[in-house]
Amino acid sequence: MTNFLDIEPLTQSAFAPFGDVIEADPATMRFINNGTTERFHALAAAAAAGEGARVIINLFRGQPRAFPYVVGMMERHPFGSQSFSPISGRPFLVVVSEDEDGRPGRPRVFLARGDQGVNYRRNVWHHPLMSLGVVSDFLVVDRDGPGNNLEEFFFDTPYIISEPAL
């Protein structure tokens, strides 16, 4: 038996239980550099817990996924947040789940625009990066340091995502 998942638009309110949406928010805007730059301030906060931990910046190059897509696993990072911001300007899918007694519940799927990023909080179940259509680059901010910062869960019954309408 398989379970089909609906794709929702990515909004601050819908994504709030899982983390932050990183996008230009007029409420946070302030001018800097003699008025030549708009700064959208403190859209998300990186977290890195544990002795010797540090926040790092990475470039991830995601290969496009084929649809229908089978969501057979989820992962989470107990010691740090993880953010994904597209620098190729391409939309991507974000798959997250509430924790249910130490395992992911039914996933939710969000379609992120090419001008939106996400910041998963520590310990939030999510699927690995899901590029759409073409190879896409992402600026990723996450934790580096000692300790196992990855937990994976494999579903007995996978979920299916149909091709997103772009």
N, CA, C and O of each residue as an XYZ file, in Angstrom:
664
protein
N       0.835     -1.178      0.000
C       0.000      0.000      0.000
C       0.881      1.244      0.000
O       1.873      1.301      0.727
N       0.533      2.222     -0.796
C       1.275      3.483     -0.797
C       0.346      4.621     -0.441
O      -0.871      4.518     -0.600
N       0.910      5.680      0.028
C       0.170      6.867      0.429
C       0.620      8.044     -0.421
O       1.809      8.364     -0.451
N      -0.305      8.690     -1.108
C       0.029      9.857     -1.903
C       0.030     11.101     -1.026
O      -0.814     11.256     -0.144
N       0.990     11.986     -1.283
C       1.130     13.215     -0.514
C       0.751     14.413     -1.381
O       1.131     14.476     -2.550
N       0.012     15.354     -0.820
C      -0.322     16.597     -1.508
C       0.847     17.562     -1.379
O       1.596     17.519     -0.403
N       0.995     18.429     -2.367
C       2.032     19.459     -2.341
C       1.375     20.783     -1.986
O       0.433     21.220     -2.647
N       1.891     21.425     -0.923
C       1.360     22.696     -0.436
C       2.330     23.816     -0.796
O       3.527     23.567     -0.938
N       1.836     25.047     -0.947
C       2.776     26.164     -1.114
C       3.522     26.396      0.202
O       2.967     26.192      1.281
N       4.765     26.818      0.105
C       5.568     27.084      1.296
C       5.224     28.466      1.829
O       5.430     29.473      1.151
N       4.693     28.505      3.059
C       4.384     29.771      3.731
C       4.959     29.732      5.137
O       5.188     28.661      5.699
N       5.190     30.924      5.703
C       5.715     31.016      7.070
C       4.820     30.274      8.060
O       5.313     29.520      8.898
N       3.507     30.486      7.965
C       2.601     29.901      8.956
C       2.514     28.382      8.819
O       2.504     27.682      9.832
N       2.450     27.860      7.607
C       2.349     26.410      7.425
C       3.635     25.701      7.832
O       3.586     24.573      8.324
N       4.782     26.343      7.636
C       6.075     25.720      7.919
C       6.551     25.948      9.358
O       7.527     25.331      9.785
N       5.888     26.814     10.101
C       6.324     27.198     11.448
C       6.633     26.026     12.385
O       7.591     26.130     13.150
N       5.878     24.913     12.374
C       6.225     23.826     13.298
C       7.587     23.174     13.006
O       8.119     22.456     13.852
N       8.147     23.416     11.824
C       9.364     22.725     11.412
C      10.594     23.633     11.375
O      11.725     23.149     11.412
N      10.374     24.944     11.301
C      11.499     25.870     11.204
C      11.069     27.187     10.602
O       9.943     27.641     10.807
N      11.983     27.802      9.850
C      11.765     29.129      9.304
C      11.782     29.105      7.788
O      12.523     28.332      7.180
N      10.965     29.954      7.177
C      11.059     30.205      5.743
C      11.987     31.404      5.586
O      11.795     32.440      6.223
N      12.982     31.254      4.742
C      13.943     32.327      4.497
C      13.533     33.027      3.209
O      13.708     32.492      2.115
N      12.984     34.234      3.355
C      12.568     35.029      2.204
C      12.530     36.488      2.624
O      12.483     36.799      3.814
N      12.550     37.377      1.647
C      12.507     38.806      1.936
C      11.209     39.146      2.645
O      10.132     39.058      2.056
N      11.307     39.531      3.899
C      10.154     39.886      4.718
C      10.195     41.393      4.962
O      11.070     41.867      5.686
N       9.274     42.153      4.380
C       9.299     43.604      4.533
C       9.321     44.063      5.997
O       9.854     45.131      6.300
N       8.752     43.275      6.896
C       8.726     43.661      8.313
C      10.119     43.678      8.927
O      10.329     44.332      9.949
N      11.079     42.971      8.324
C      12.437     42.906      8.872
C      13.418     43.791      8.120
O      14.598     43.840      8.466
N      12.939     44.497      7.084
C      13.840     45.260      6.222
C      14.322     46.540      6.881
O      13.561     47.267      7.518
N      15.599     46.787      6.707
C      16.201     48.055      7.112
C      17.242     48.423      6.064
O      17.865     47.549      5.462
N      17.425     49.710      5.852
C      18.436     50.169      4.907
C      19.788     50.218      5.591
O      19.897     50.620      6.749
N      20.822     49.803      4.861
C      22.206     49.903      5.329
C      23.058     50.444      4.178
O      22.562     50.647      3.069
N      24.308     50.668      4.446
C      25.273     51.142      3.436
C      24.794     52.433      2.772
O      24.708     52.528      1.548
N      24.485     53.421      3.610
C      24.013     54.726      3.129
C      22.777     54.614      2.255
O      22.616     55.383      1.308
N      21.904     53.666      2.562
C      20.639     53.526      1.847
C      20.729     52.789      0.527
O      19.750     52.752     -0.218
N      21.877     52.200      0.213
C      22.034     51.502     -1.071
C      21.724     50.015     -0.996
O      21.712     49.329     -2.018
N      21.471     49.511      0.216
C      21.221     48.081      0.402
C      20.054     47.876      1.348
O      19.974     48.507      2.401
N      19.152     46.988      0.962
C      18.071     46.573      1.849
C      18.511     45.311      2.577
O      18.854     44.313      1.944
N      18.501     45.353      3.886
C      18.866     44.191      4.704
C      17.588     43.624      5.306
O      16.859     44.329      6.005
N      17.318     42.353      5.036
C      16.198     41.649      5.651
C      16.810     40.875      6.811
O      17.462     39.849      6.617
N      16.590     41.379      8.007
C      17.371     41.018      9.182
C      16.812     39.811      9.932
O      15.602     39.683     10.117
N      17.721     38.924     10.361
C      17.431     37.823     11.289
C      16.249     36.973     10.833
O      15.304     36.769     11.595
N      16.295     36.480      9.611
C      15.213     35.655      9.077
C      15.206     34.245      9.663
O      14.170     33.580      9.669
N      16.347     33.793     10.152
C      16.472     32.478     10.782
C      17.726     32.501     11.643
O      18.599     33.350     11.459
N      17.811     31.576     12.575
C      18.991     31.472     13.430
C      19.578     30.070     13.307
O      18.870     29.076     13.468
N      20.863     29.997     13.024
C      21.552     28.710     12.949
C      21.823     28.201     14.360
O      22.091     28.988     15.267
N      21.754     26.880     14.544
C      22.017     26.267     15.841
C      23.075     25.190     15.680
O      23.031     24.394     14.742
N      24.026     25.172     16.603
C      25.067     24.143     16.611
C      25.366     23.803     18.058
O      26.010     24.584     18.760
N      24.904     22.642     18.512
C      25.070     22.226     19.903
C      26.187     21.197     20.018
O      26.496     20.485     19.062
N      26.778     21.131     21.186
C      27.804     20.142     21.480
C      29.195     20.747     21.507
O      29.483     21.714     20.802
N      30.052     20.162     22.329
C      31.419     20.645     22.458
C      32.151     20.520     21.125
O      32.102     19.469     20.487
N      32.818     21.571     20.710
C      33.567     21.573     19.467
C      32.719     21.808     18.230
O      33.232     21.743     17.113
N      31.429     22.082     18.406
C      30.546     22.312     17.260
C      30.751     23.722     16.722
O      31.116     24.639     17.457
N      30.509     23.874     15.426
C      30.568     25.187     14.799
C      29.576     25.236     13.650
O      29.189     24.204     13.103
N      29.173     26.440     13.294
C      28.283     26.641     12.154
C      29.152     26.807     10.913
O      30.115     27.574     10.917
N      28.802     26.081      9.851
C      29.557     26.160      8.600
C      28.626     26.501      7.437
O      27.411     26.322      7.522
N      29.221     26.996      6.350
C      28.488     27.329      5.136
C      28.995     26.421      4.023
O      30.201     26.289      3.816
N      28.058     25.795      3.307
C      28.384     24.820      2.269
C      27.677     25.172      0.970
O      26.748     25.980      0.959
N      28.114     24.572     -0.111
C      27.403     24.598     -1.378
C      27.009     23.161     -1.687
O      27.870     22.287     -1.784
N      25.706     22.912     -1.843
C      25.201     21.587     -2.234
C      24.717     21.701     -3.673
O      24.057     22.677     -4.027
N      25.033     20.726     -4.497
C      24.552     20.673     -5.874
C      23.593     19.499     -5.974
O      24.017     18.343     -5.966
N      22.295     19.793     -6.069
C      21.260     18.762     -6.067
C      20.892     18.311     -7.462
O      20.666     19.130     -8.353
N      20.832     17.000     -7.647
C      20.373     16.418     -8.908
C      18.846     16.407     -8.901
O      18.239     16.178     -7.855
N      18.212     16.653    -10.060
C      16.747     16.681    -10.081
C      16.156     15.308     -9.806
O      16.716     14.287    -10.205
N      15.031     15.294     -9.126
C      14.320     14.052     -8.805
C      13.346     13.719     -9.926
O      12.816     14.612    -10.587
N      13.116     12.428    -10.135
C      12.142     11.951    -11.116
C      10.817     11.675    -10.399
O      10.806     11.247     -9.246
N       9.711     11.922    -11.089
C       8.381     11.746    -10.505
C       7.568     10.758    -11.310
O       7.759     10.652    -12.521
N       6.646     10.016    -10.660
C       6.340     10.107     -9.230
C       7.545      9.683     -8.401
O       8.322      8.818     -8.802
N       7.684     10.315     -7.227
C       8.836     10.094     -6.364
C       8.398      9.346     -5.111
O       7.373      9.669     -4.511
N       9.176      8.352     -4.725
C       8.898      7.547     -3.531
C       9.673      8.120     -2.348
O      10.902      8.187     -2.374
N       8.946      8.531     -1.315
C       9.562      8.985     -0.067
C       9.638      7.771      0.844
O       8.654      7.393      1.479
N      10.814      7.170      0.899
C      11.001      5.961      1.683
C      11.725      6.185      2.990
O      11.800      5.287      3.829
N      12.269      7.404      3.168
C      13.022      7.674      4.394
C      12.959      9.150      4.744
O      12.618      9.998      3.918
N      13.297      9.426      5.987
C      13.427     10.790      6.498
C      14.680     10.809      7.364
O      15.151      9.768      7.822
N      15.207     12.002      7.578
C      16.374     12.157      8.440
C      16.178     13.359      9.352
O      15.312     14.202      9.119
N      16.999     13.419     10.396
C      17.013     14.597     11.263
C      18.396     14.753     11.858
O      19.205     13.825     11.860
N      18.648     15.963     12.367
C      19.960     16.303     12.909
C      19.778     16.774     14.354
O      19.312     17.891     14.578
N      20.140     15.941     15.336
C      19.866     16.277     16.733
C      20.708     17.418     17.301
O      20.327     18.010     18.311
N      21.844     17.741     16.677
C      22.737     18.740     17.262
C      22.807     20.052     16.495
O      23.571     20.940     16.872
N      22.026     20.195     15.427
C      22.116     21.454     14.703
C      20.983     21.667     13.728
O      20.360     20.725     13.239
N      20.737     22.936     13.462
C      19.782     23.304     12.427
C      20.435     23.077     11.062
O      21.635     22.817     10.973
N      19.636     23.178     10.012
C      20.160     23.034      8.659
C      19.291     23.879      7.731
O      18.076     23.693      7.662
N      19.924     24.806      7.020
C      19.163     25.657      6.105
C      19.563     25.390      4.669
O      20.706     25.033      4.383
N      18.596     25.569      3.757
C      18.795     25.405      2.315
C      18.256     26.643      1.628
O      17.073     26.958      1.763
N      19.099     27.349      0.894
C      18.687     28.519      0.131
C      19.159     28.344     -1.303
O      20.360     28.232     -1.548
N      18.223     28.318     -2.261
C      18.616     28.092     -3.651
C      19.380     29.296     -4.205
O      18.928     30.435     -4.086
N      20.524     29.038     -4.804
C      21.256     30.133     -5.449
C      21.154     30.022     -6.965
O      21.681     30.867     -7.689
N      20.476     28.980     -7.445
C      20.209     28.845     -8.873
C      18.861     29.462     -9.242
O      18.504     29.511    -10.420
N      18.107     29.934     -8.239
C      16.817     30.561     -8.497
C      15.731     29.593     -8.928
O      14.752     29.995     -9.556
N      15.896     28.324     -8.597
C      14.956     27.283     -9.016
C      14.070     26.846     -7.853
O      14.524     26.828     -6.708
N      12.811     26.493     -8.128
C      11.958     25.933     -7.080
C      12.476     24.556     -6.650
O      13.214     23.899     -7.383
N      12.074     24.140     -5.454
C      12.446     22.821     -4.939
C      11.373     22.350     -3.975
O      10.550     23.142     -3.516
N      11.384     21.062     -3.670
C      10.411     20.510     -2.722
C      11.040     20.378     -1.352
O      12.226     20.075     -1.215
N      10.221     20.611     -0.343
C      10.603     20.494      1.058
C       9.655     19.474      1.681
O       8.441     19.674      1.682
N      10.200     18.388      2.208
C       9.384     17.334      2.815
C       9.769     17.252      4.287
O      10.930     17.013      4.618
N       8.792     17.451      5.167
C       9.025     17.463      6.610
C       7.963     16.638      7.317
O       6.932     16.297      6.737
N       8.229     16.325      8.571
C       7.279     15.537      9.344
C       7.390     15.880     10.815
O       8.475     16.173     11.316
N       6.269     15.843     11.497
C       6.250     15.961     12.963
C       6.856     14.683     13.553
O       6.799     13.618     12.939
N       7.426     14.803     14.734
C       7.943     13.638     15.445
C       6.796     12.948     16.174
O       6.016     13.595     16.873
N       6.699     11.641     16.008
C       5.696     10.840     16.715
C       6.410      9.708     17.442
O       6.694      8.660     16.862
N       6.691      9.934     18.706
C       7.360      8.935     19.553
C       8.702      8.493     18.974
O       9.005      7.301     18.931
N       9.508      9.469     18.527
C      10.851      9.167     18.062
C      10.949      8.752     16.601
O      12.019      8.362     16.133
N       9.839      8.833     15.882
C       9.848      8.492     14.458
C       9.016      9.528     13.717
O       8.168     10.187     14.318
N       9.250      9.679     12.412
C       8.468     10.671     11.680
C       7.027     10.230     11.478
O       6.748      9.054     11.245
N       6.118     11.192     11.569
C       4.718     10.948     11.241
C       4.508     11.102      9.746
O       5.463     11.049      8.971
N       3.264     11.292      9.343
C       2.948     11.463      7.919
C       3.636     12.721      7.399
O       3.453     13.799      7.964
N       4.426     12.600      6.327
C       5.134     13.771      5.795
C       4.195     14.810      5.193
O       3.095     14.504      4.733
N       4.675     16.049      5.217
C       4.042     17.151      4.501
C       5.030     17.622      3.441
O       6.239     17.632      3.673
N       4.516     18.011      2.286
C       5.356     18.419      1.171
C       5.034     19.865      0.819
O       3.872     20.221      0.625
N       6.072     20.696      0.737
C       5.924     22.103      0.389
C       6.700     22.394     -0.883
O       7.800     21.879     -1.083
N       6.121     23.222     -1.742
C       6.808     23.703     -2.932
C       7.407     25.060     -2.603
O       6.688     26.034     -2.381
N       8.733     25.112     -2.574
C       9.439     26.365     -2.316
C       9.745     27.044     -3.647
O      10.213     26.404     -4.589
N       9.478     28.333     -3.712
C       9.835     29.109     -4.899
C      11.357     29.270     -4.959
O      12.059     28.980     -3.991
N      11.842     29.723     -6.076
C      13.278     29.931     -6.240
C      13.834     31.077     -5.425
O      15.051     31.245     -5.351
N      12.962     31.878     -4.806
C      13.418     32.972     -3.941
C      13.127     32.690     -2.465
O      13.147     33.607     -1.643
N      12.858     31.438     -2.130
C      12.612     31.043     -0.745
C      13.617     29.968     -0.330
O      13.986     29.101     -1.123
N      14.043     30.042      0.905
C      14.842     28.983      1.496
C      14.139     28.492      2.747
O      13.113     29.040      3.148
N      14.698     27.454      3.362
C      14.150     26.948      4.620
C      15.274     26.718      5.612
O      16.410     26.435      5.232
N      14.945     26.842      6.877
C      15.860     26.513      7.961
C      15.151     25.508      8.857
O      14.228     25.860      9.592
N      15.595     24.234      8.789
C      15.032     23.195      9.649
C      15.600     23.376     11.050
O      16.811     23.526     11.217
N      14.743     23.361     12.041
C      15.220     23.383     13.427
C      15.923     22.073     13.763
O      15.785     21.081     13.048
N      16.664     22.082     14.840
C      17.269     20.847     15.346
C      16.190     19.793     15.537
O      15.089     20.094     15.998
N      16.514     18.557     15.179
C      15.650     17.391     15.426
C      14.373     17.366     14.602
O      13.460     16.612     14.939
N      14.266     18.150     13.544
C      13.085     18.115     12.683
C      13.297     17.060     11.597
O      14.298     17.083     10.881
N      12.345     16.141     11.487
C      12.407     15.132     10.431
C      12.206     15.798      9.079
O      11.265     16.570      8.893
N      13.091     15.498      8.136
C      12.984     16.039      6.785
C      13.591     15.055      5.796
O      14.387     14.190      6.160
N      13.200     15.205      4.554
C      13.764     14.394      3.479
C      14.991     15.121      2.943
O      15.040     16.350      2.999
N      15.984     14.398      2.426
C      17.125     15.076      1.802
C      16.682     16.000      0.665
O      15.553     15.918      0.181
N      17.575     16.860      0.263
C      17.358     17.880     -0.763
C      16.645     17.331     -1.991
O      17.005     16.276     -2.514
N      15.618     18.070     -2.449
C      14.825     17.639     -3.600
C      14.778     18.730     -4.674
O      13.858     19.547     -4.707
N      15.782     18.726     -5.548
C      15.820     19.655     -6.685
C      14.784     19.238     -7.718
O      14.434     18.063     -7.827
N      14.302     20.213     -8.470
C      13.289     19.965     -9.496
C      13.805     20.386    -10.873
O      14.369     21.470    -11.026
N      13.611     19.531    -11.860
C      13.841     19.896    -13.252
C      15.275     19.855    -13.741
O      15.567     19.187    -14.733
N      16.171     20.553    -13.069
C      17.571     20.635    -13.492
C      18.480     20.588    -12.258
O      18.020     20.761    -11.130
N      19.756     20.356    -12.487
C      20.744     20.420    -11.412
C      20.685     21.827    -10.815
O      20.683     22.816    -11.547
N      20.635     21.911     -9.479
C      20.493     23.205     -8.805
C      21.448     23.308     -7.629
O      21.698     22.331     -6.923
N      21.977     24.510     -7.432
C      22.898     24.774     -6.330
C      22.167     25.435     -5.168
O      21.252     26.235     -5.362
N      22.591     25.082     -3.955
C      21.999     25.607     -2.726
C      23.102     26.020     -1.767
O      24.106     25.323     -1.621
N      22.910     27.151     -1.119
C      23.746     27.557     -0.011
C      23.175     26.873      1.221
O      22.001     27.056      1.544
N      23.988     26.092      1.905
C      23.531     25.312      3.058
C      24.336     25.722      4.285
O      25.567     25.716      4.268
N      23.624     26.077      5.344
C      24.253     26.426      6.619
C      23.858     25.341      7.607
O      22.675     25.105      7.855
N      24.877     24.679      8.173
C      24.584     23.630      9.152
C      25.726     23.470     10.133
O      26.642     24.291     10.179
N      25.666     22.420     10.907
C      26.613     22.163     11.986
C      27.730     21.251     11.527
O      27.516     20.317     10.753
N      28.928     21.538     12.017
C      30.078     20.665     11.842
C      30.658     20.430     13.233
O      30.626     21.317     14.086
N      31.181     19.243     13.452
C      31.797     18.963     14.738
C      31.625     17.514     15.134
O      31.008     16.730     14.413
N      32.174     17.163     16.283
C      32.111     15.773     16.738
C      30.695     15.343     17.092
O      29.815     16.167     17.341
N      30.504     14.051     17.107
C      29.200     13.476     17.457
C      28.421     13.117     16.218
O      28.644     13.674     15.143
N      27.499     12.175     16.375
C      26.668     11.736     15.261
C      25.469     12.671     15.145
O      24.548     12.616     15.959
N      25.488     13.526     14.131
C      24.421     14.510     13.944
C      23.449     14.082     12.850
O      22.834     14.930     12.203
N      23.305     12.794     12.641
C      22.381     12.300     11.624
C      21.647     11.076     12.153
O      22.259     10.108     12.606
N      20.325     11.142     12.085
C      19.483      9.990     12.400
C      18.581      9.770     11.195
O      17.976     10.717     10.692
N      18.484      8.532     10.729
C      17.643      8.199      9.585
C      16.540      7.247     10.003
O      16.711      6.428     10.906
N      15.396      7.369      9.325
C      14.276      6.466      9.545
C      13.745      6.024      8.190
O      13.546      6.847      7.297
N      13.513      4.706      8.036
C      13.003      4.146      6.789
C      11.585      3.645      7.020
O      11.340      2.837      7.916
N      10.653      4.130      6.205
C       9.243      3.770      6.335
C       9.004      2.333      5.870
O       9.602      1.886      4.892
N       8.123      1.609      6.578
C       7.686      0.285      6.117
C       6.834      0.435      4.862
O       6.968     -0.338      3.913
N       5.966      1.429      4.867
C       5.123      1.740      3.712
C       5.512      3.127      3.222
O       5.299      4.110      3.931
N       6.078      3.225      2.026
C       6.535      4.537      1.543
C       5.376      5.444      1.145
O       4.231      5.009      1.020
N       5.705      6.695      0.953
C       4.767      7.709      0.478
C       5.157      8.097     -0.945
O       6.314      7.950     -1.340
N       4.194      8.588     -1.705
C       4.426      8.949     -3.104
C       4.106     10.424     -3.320
O       3.091     10.935     -2.847
N       5.002     11.095     -4.050
C       4.759     12.483     -4.462
C       4.589     12.471     -5.979
O       5.463     12.002     -6.707
N       3.452     12.993     -6.447
C       3.232     13.135     -7.883
C       4.029     14.331     -8.401
O       4.519     15.148     -7.622
N       4.149     14.419     -9.704
C       4.911     15.520    -10.303
C       4.316     16.864     -9.902
O       3.116     17.082    -10.068
N       5.140     17.770     -9.376
C       4.606     19.077     -8.991
C       4.301     19.940    -10.214
O       4.999     19.876    -11.226
N       3.259     20.736    -10.102
C       2.924     21.693    -11.161
C       3.749     22.942    -10.918
O       3.588     23.614     -9.899
N       4.612     23.246    -11.835
C       5.477     24.425    -11.650
C       4.939     25.607    -12.375
O       5.536     26.683    -12.331
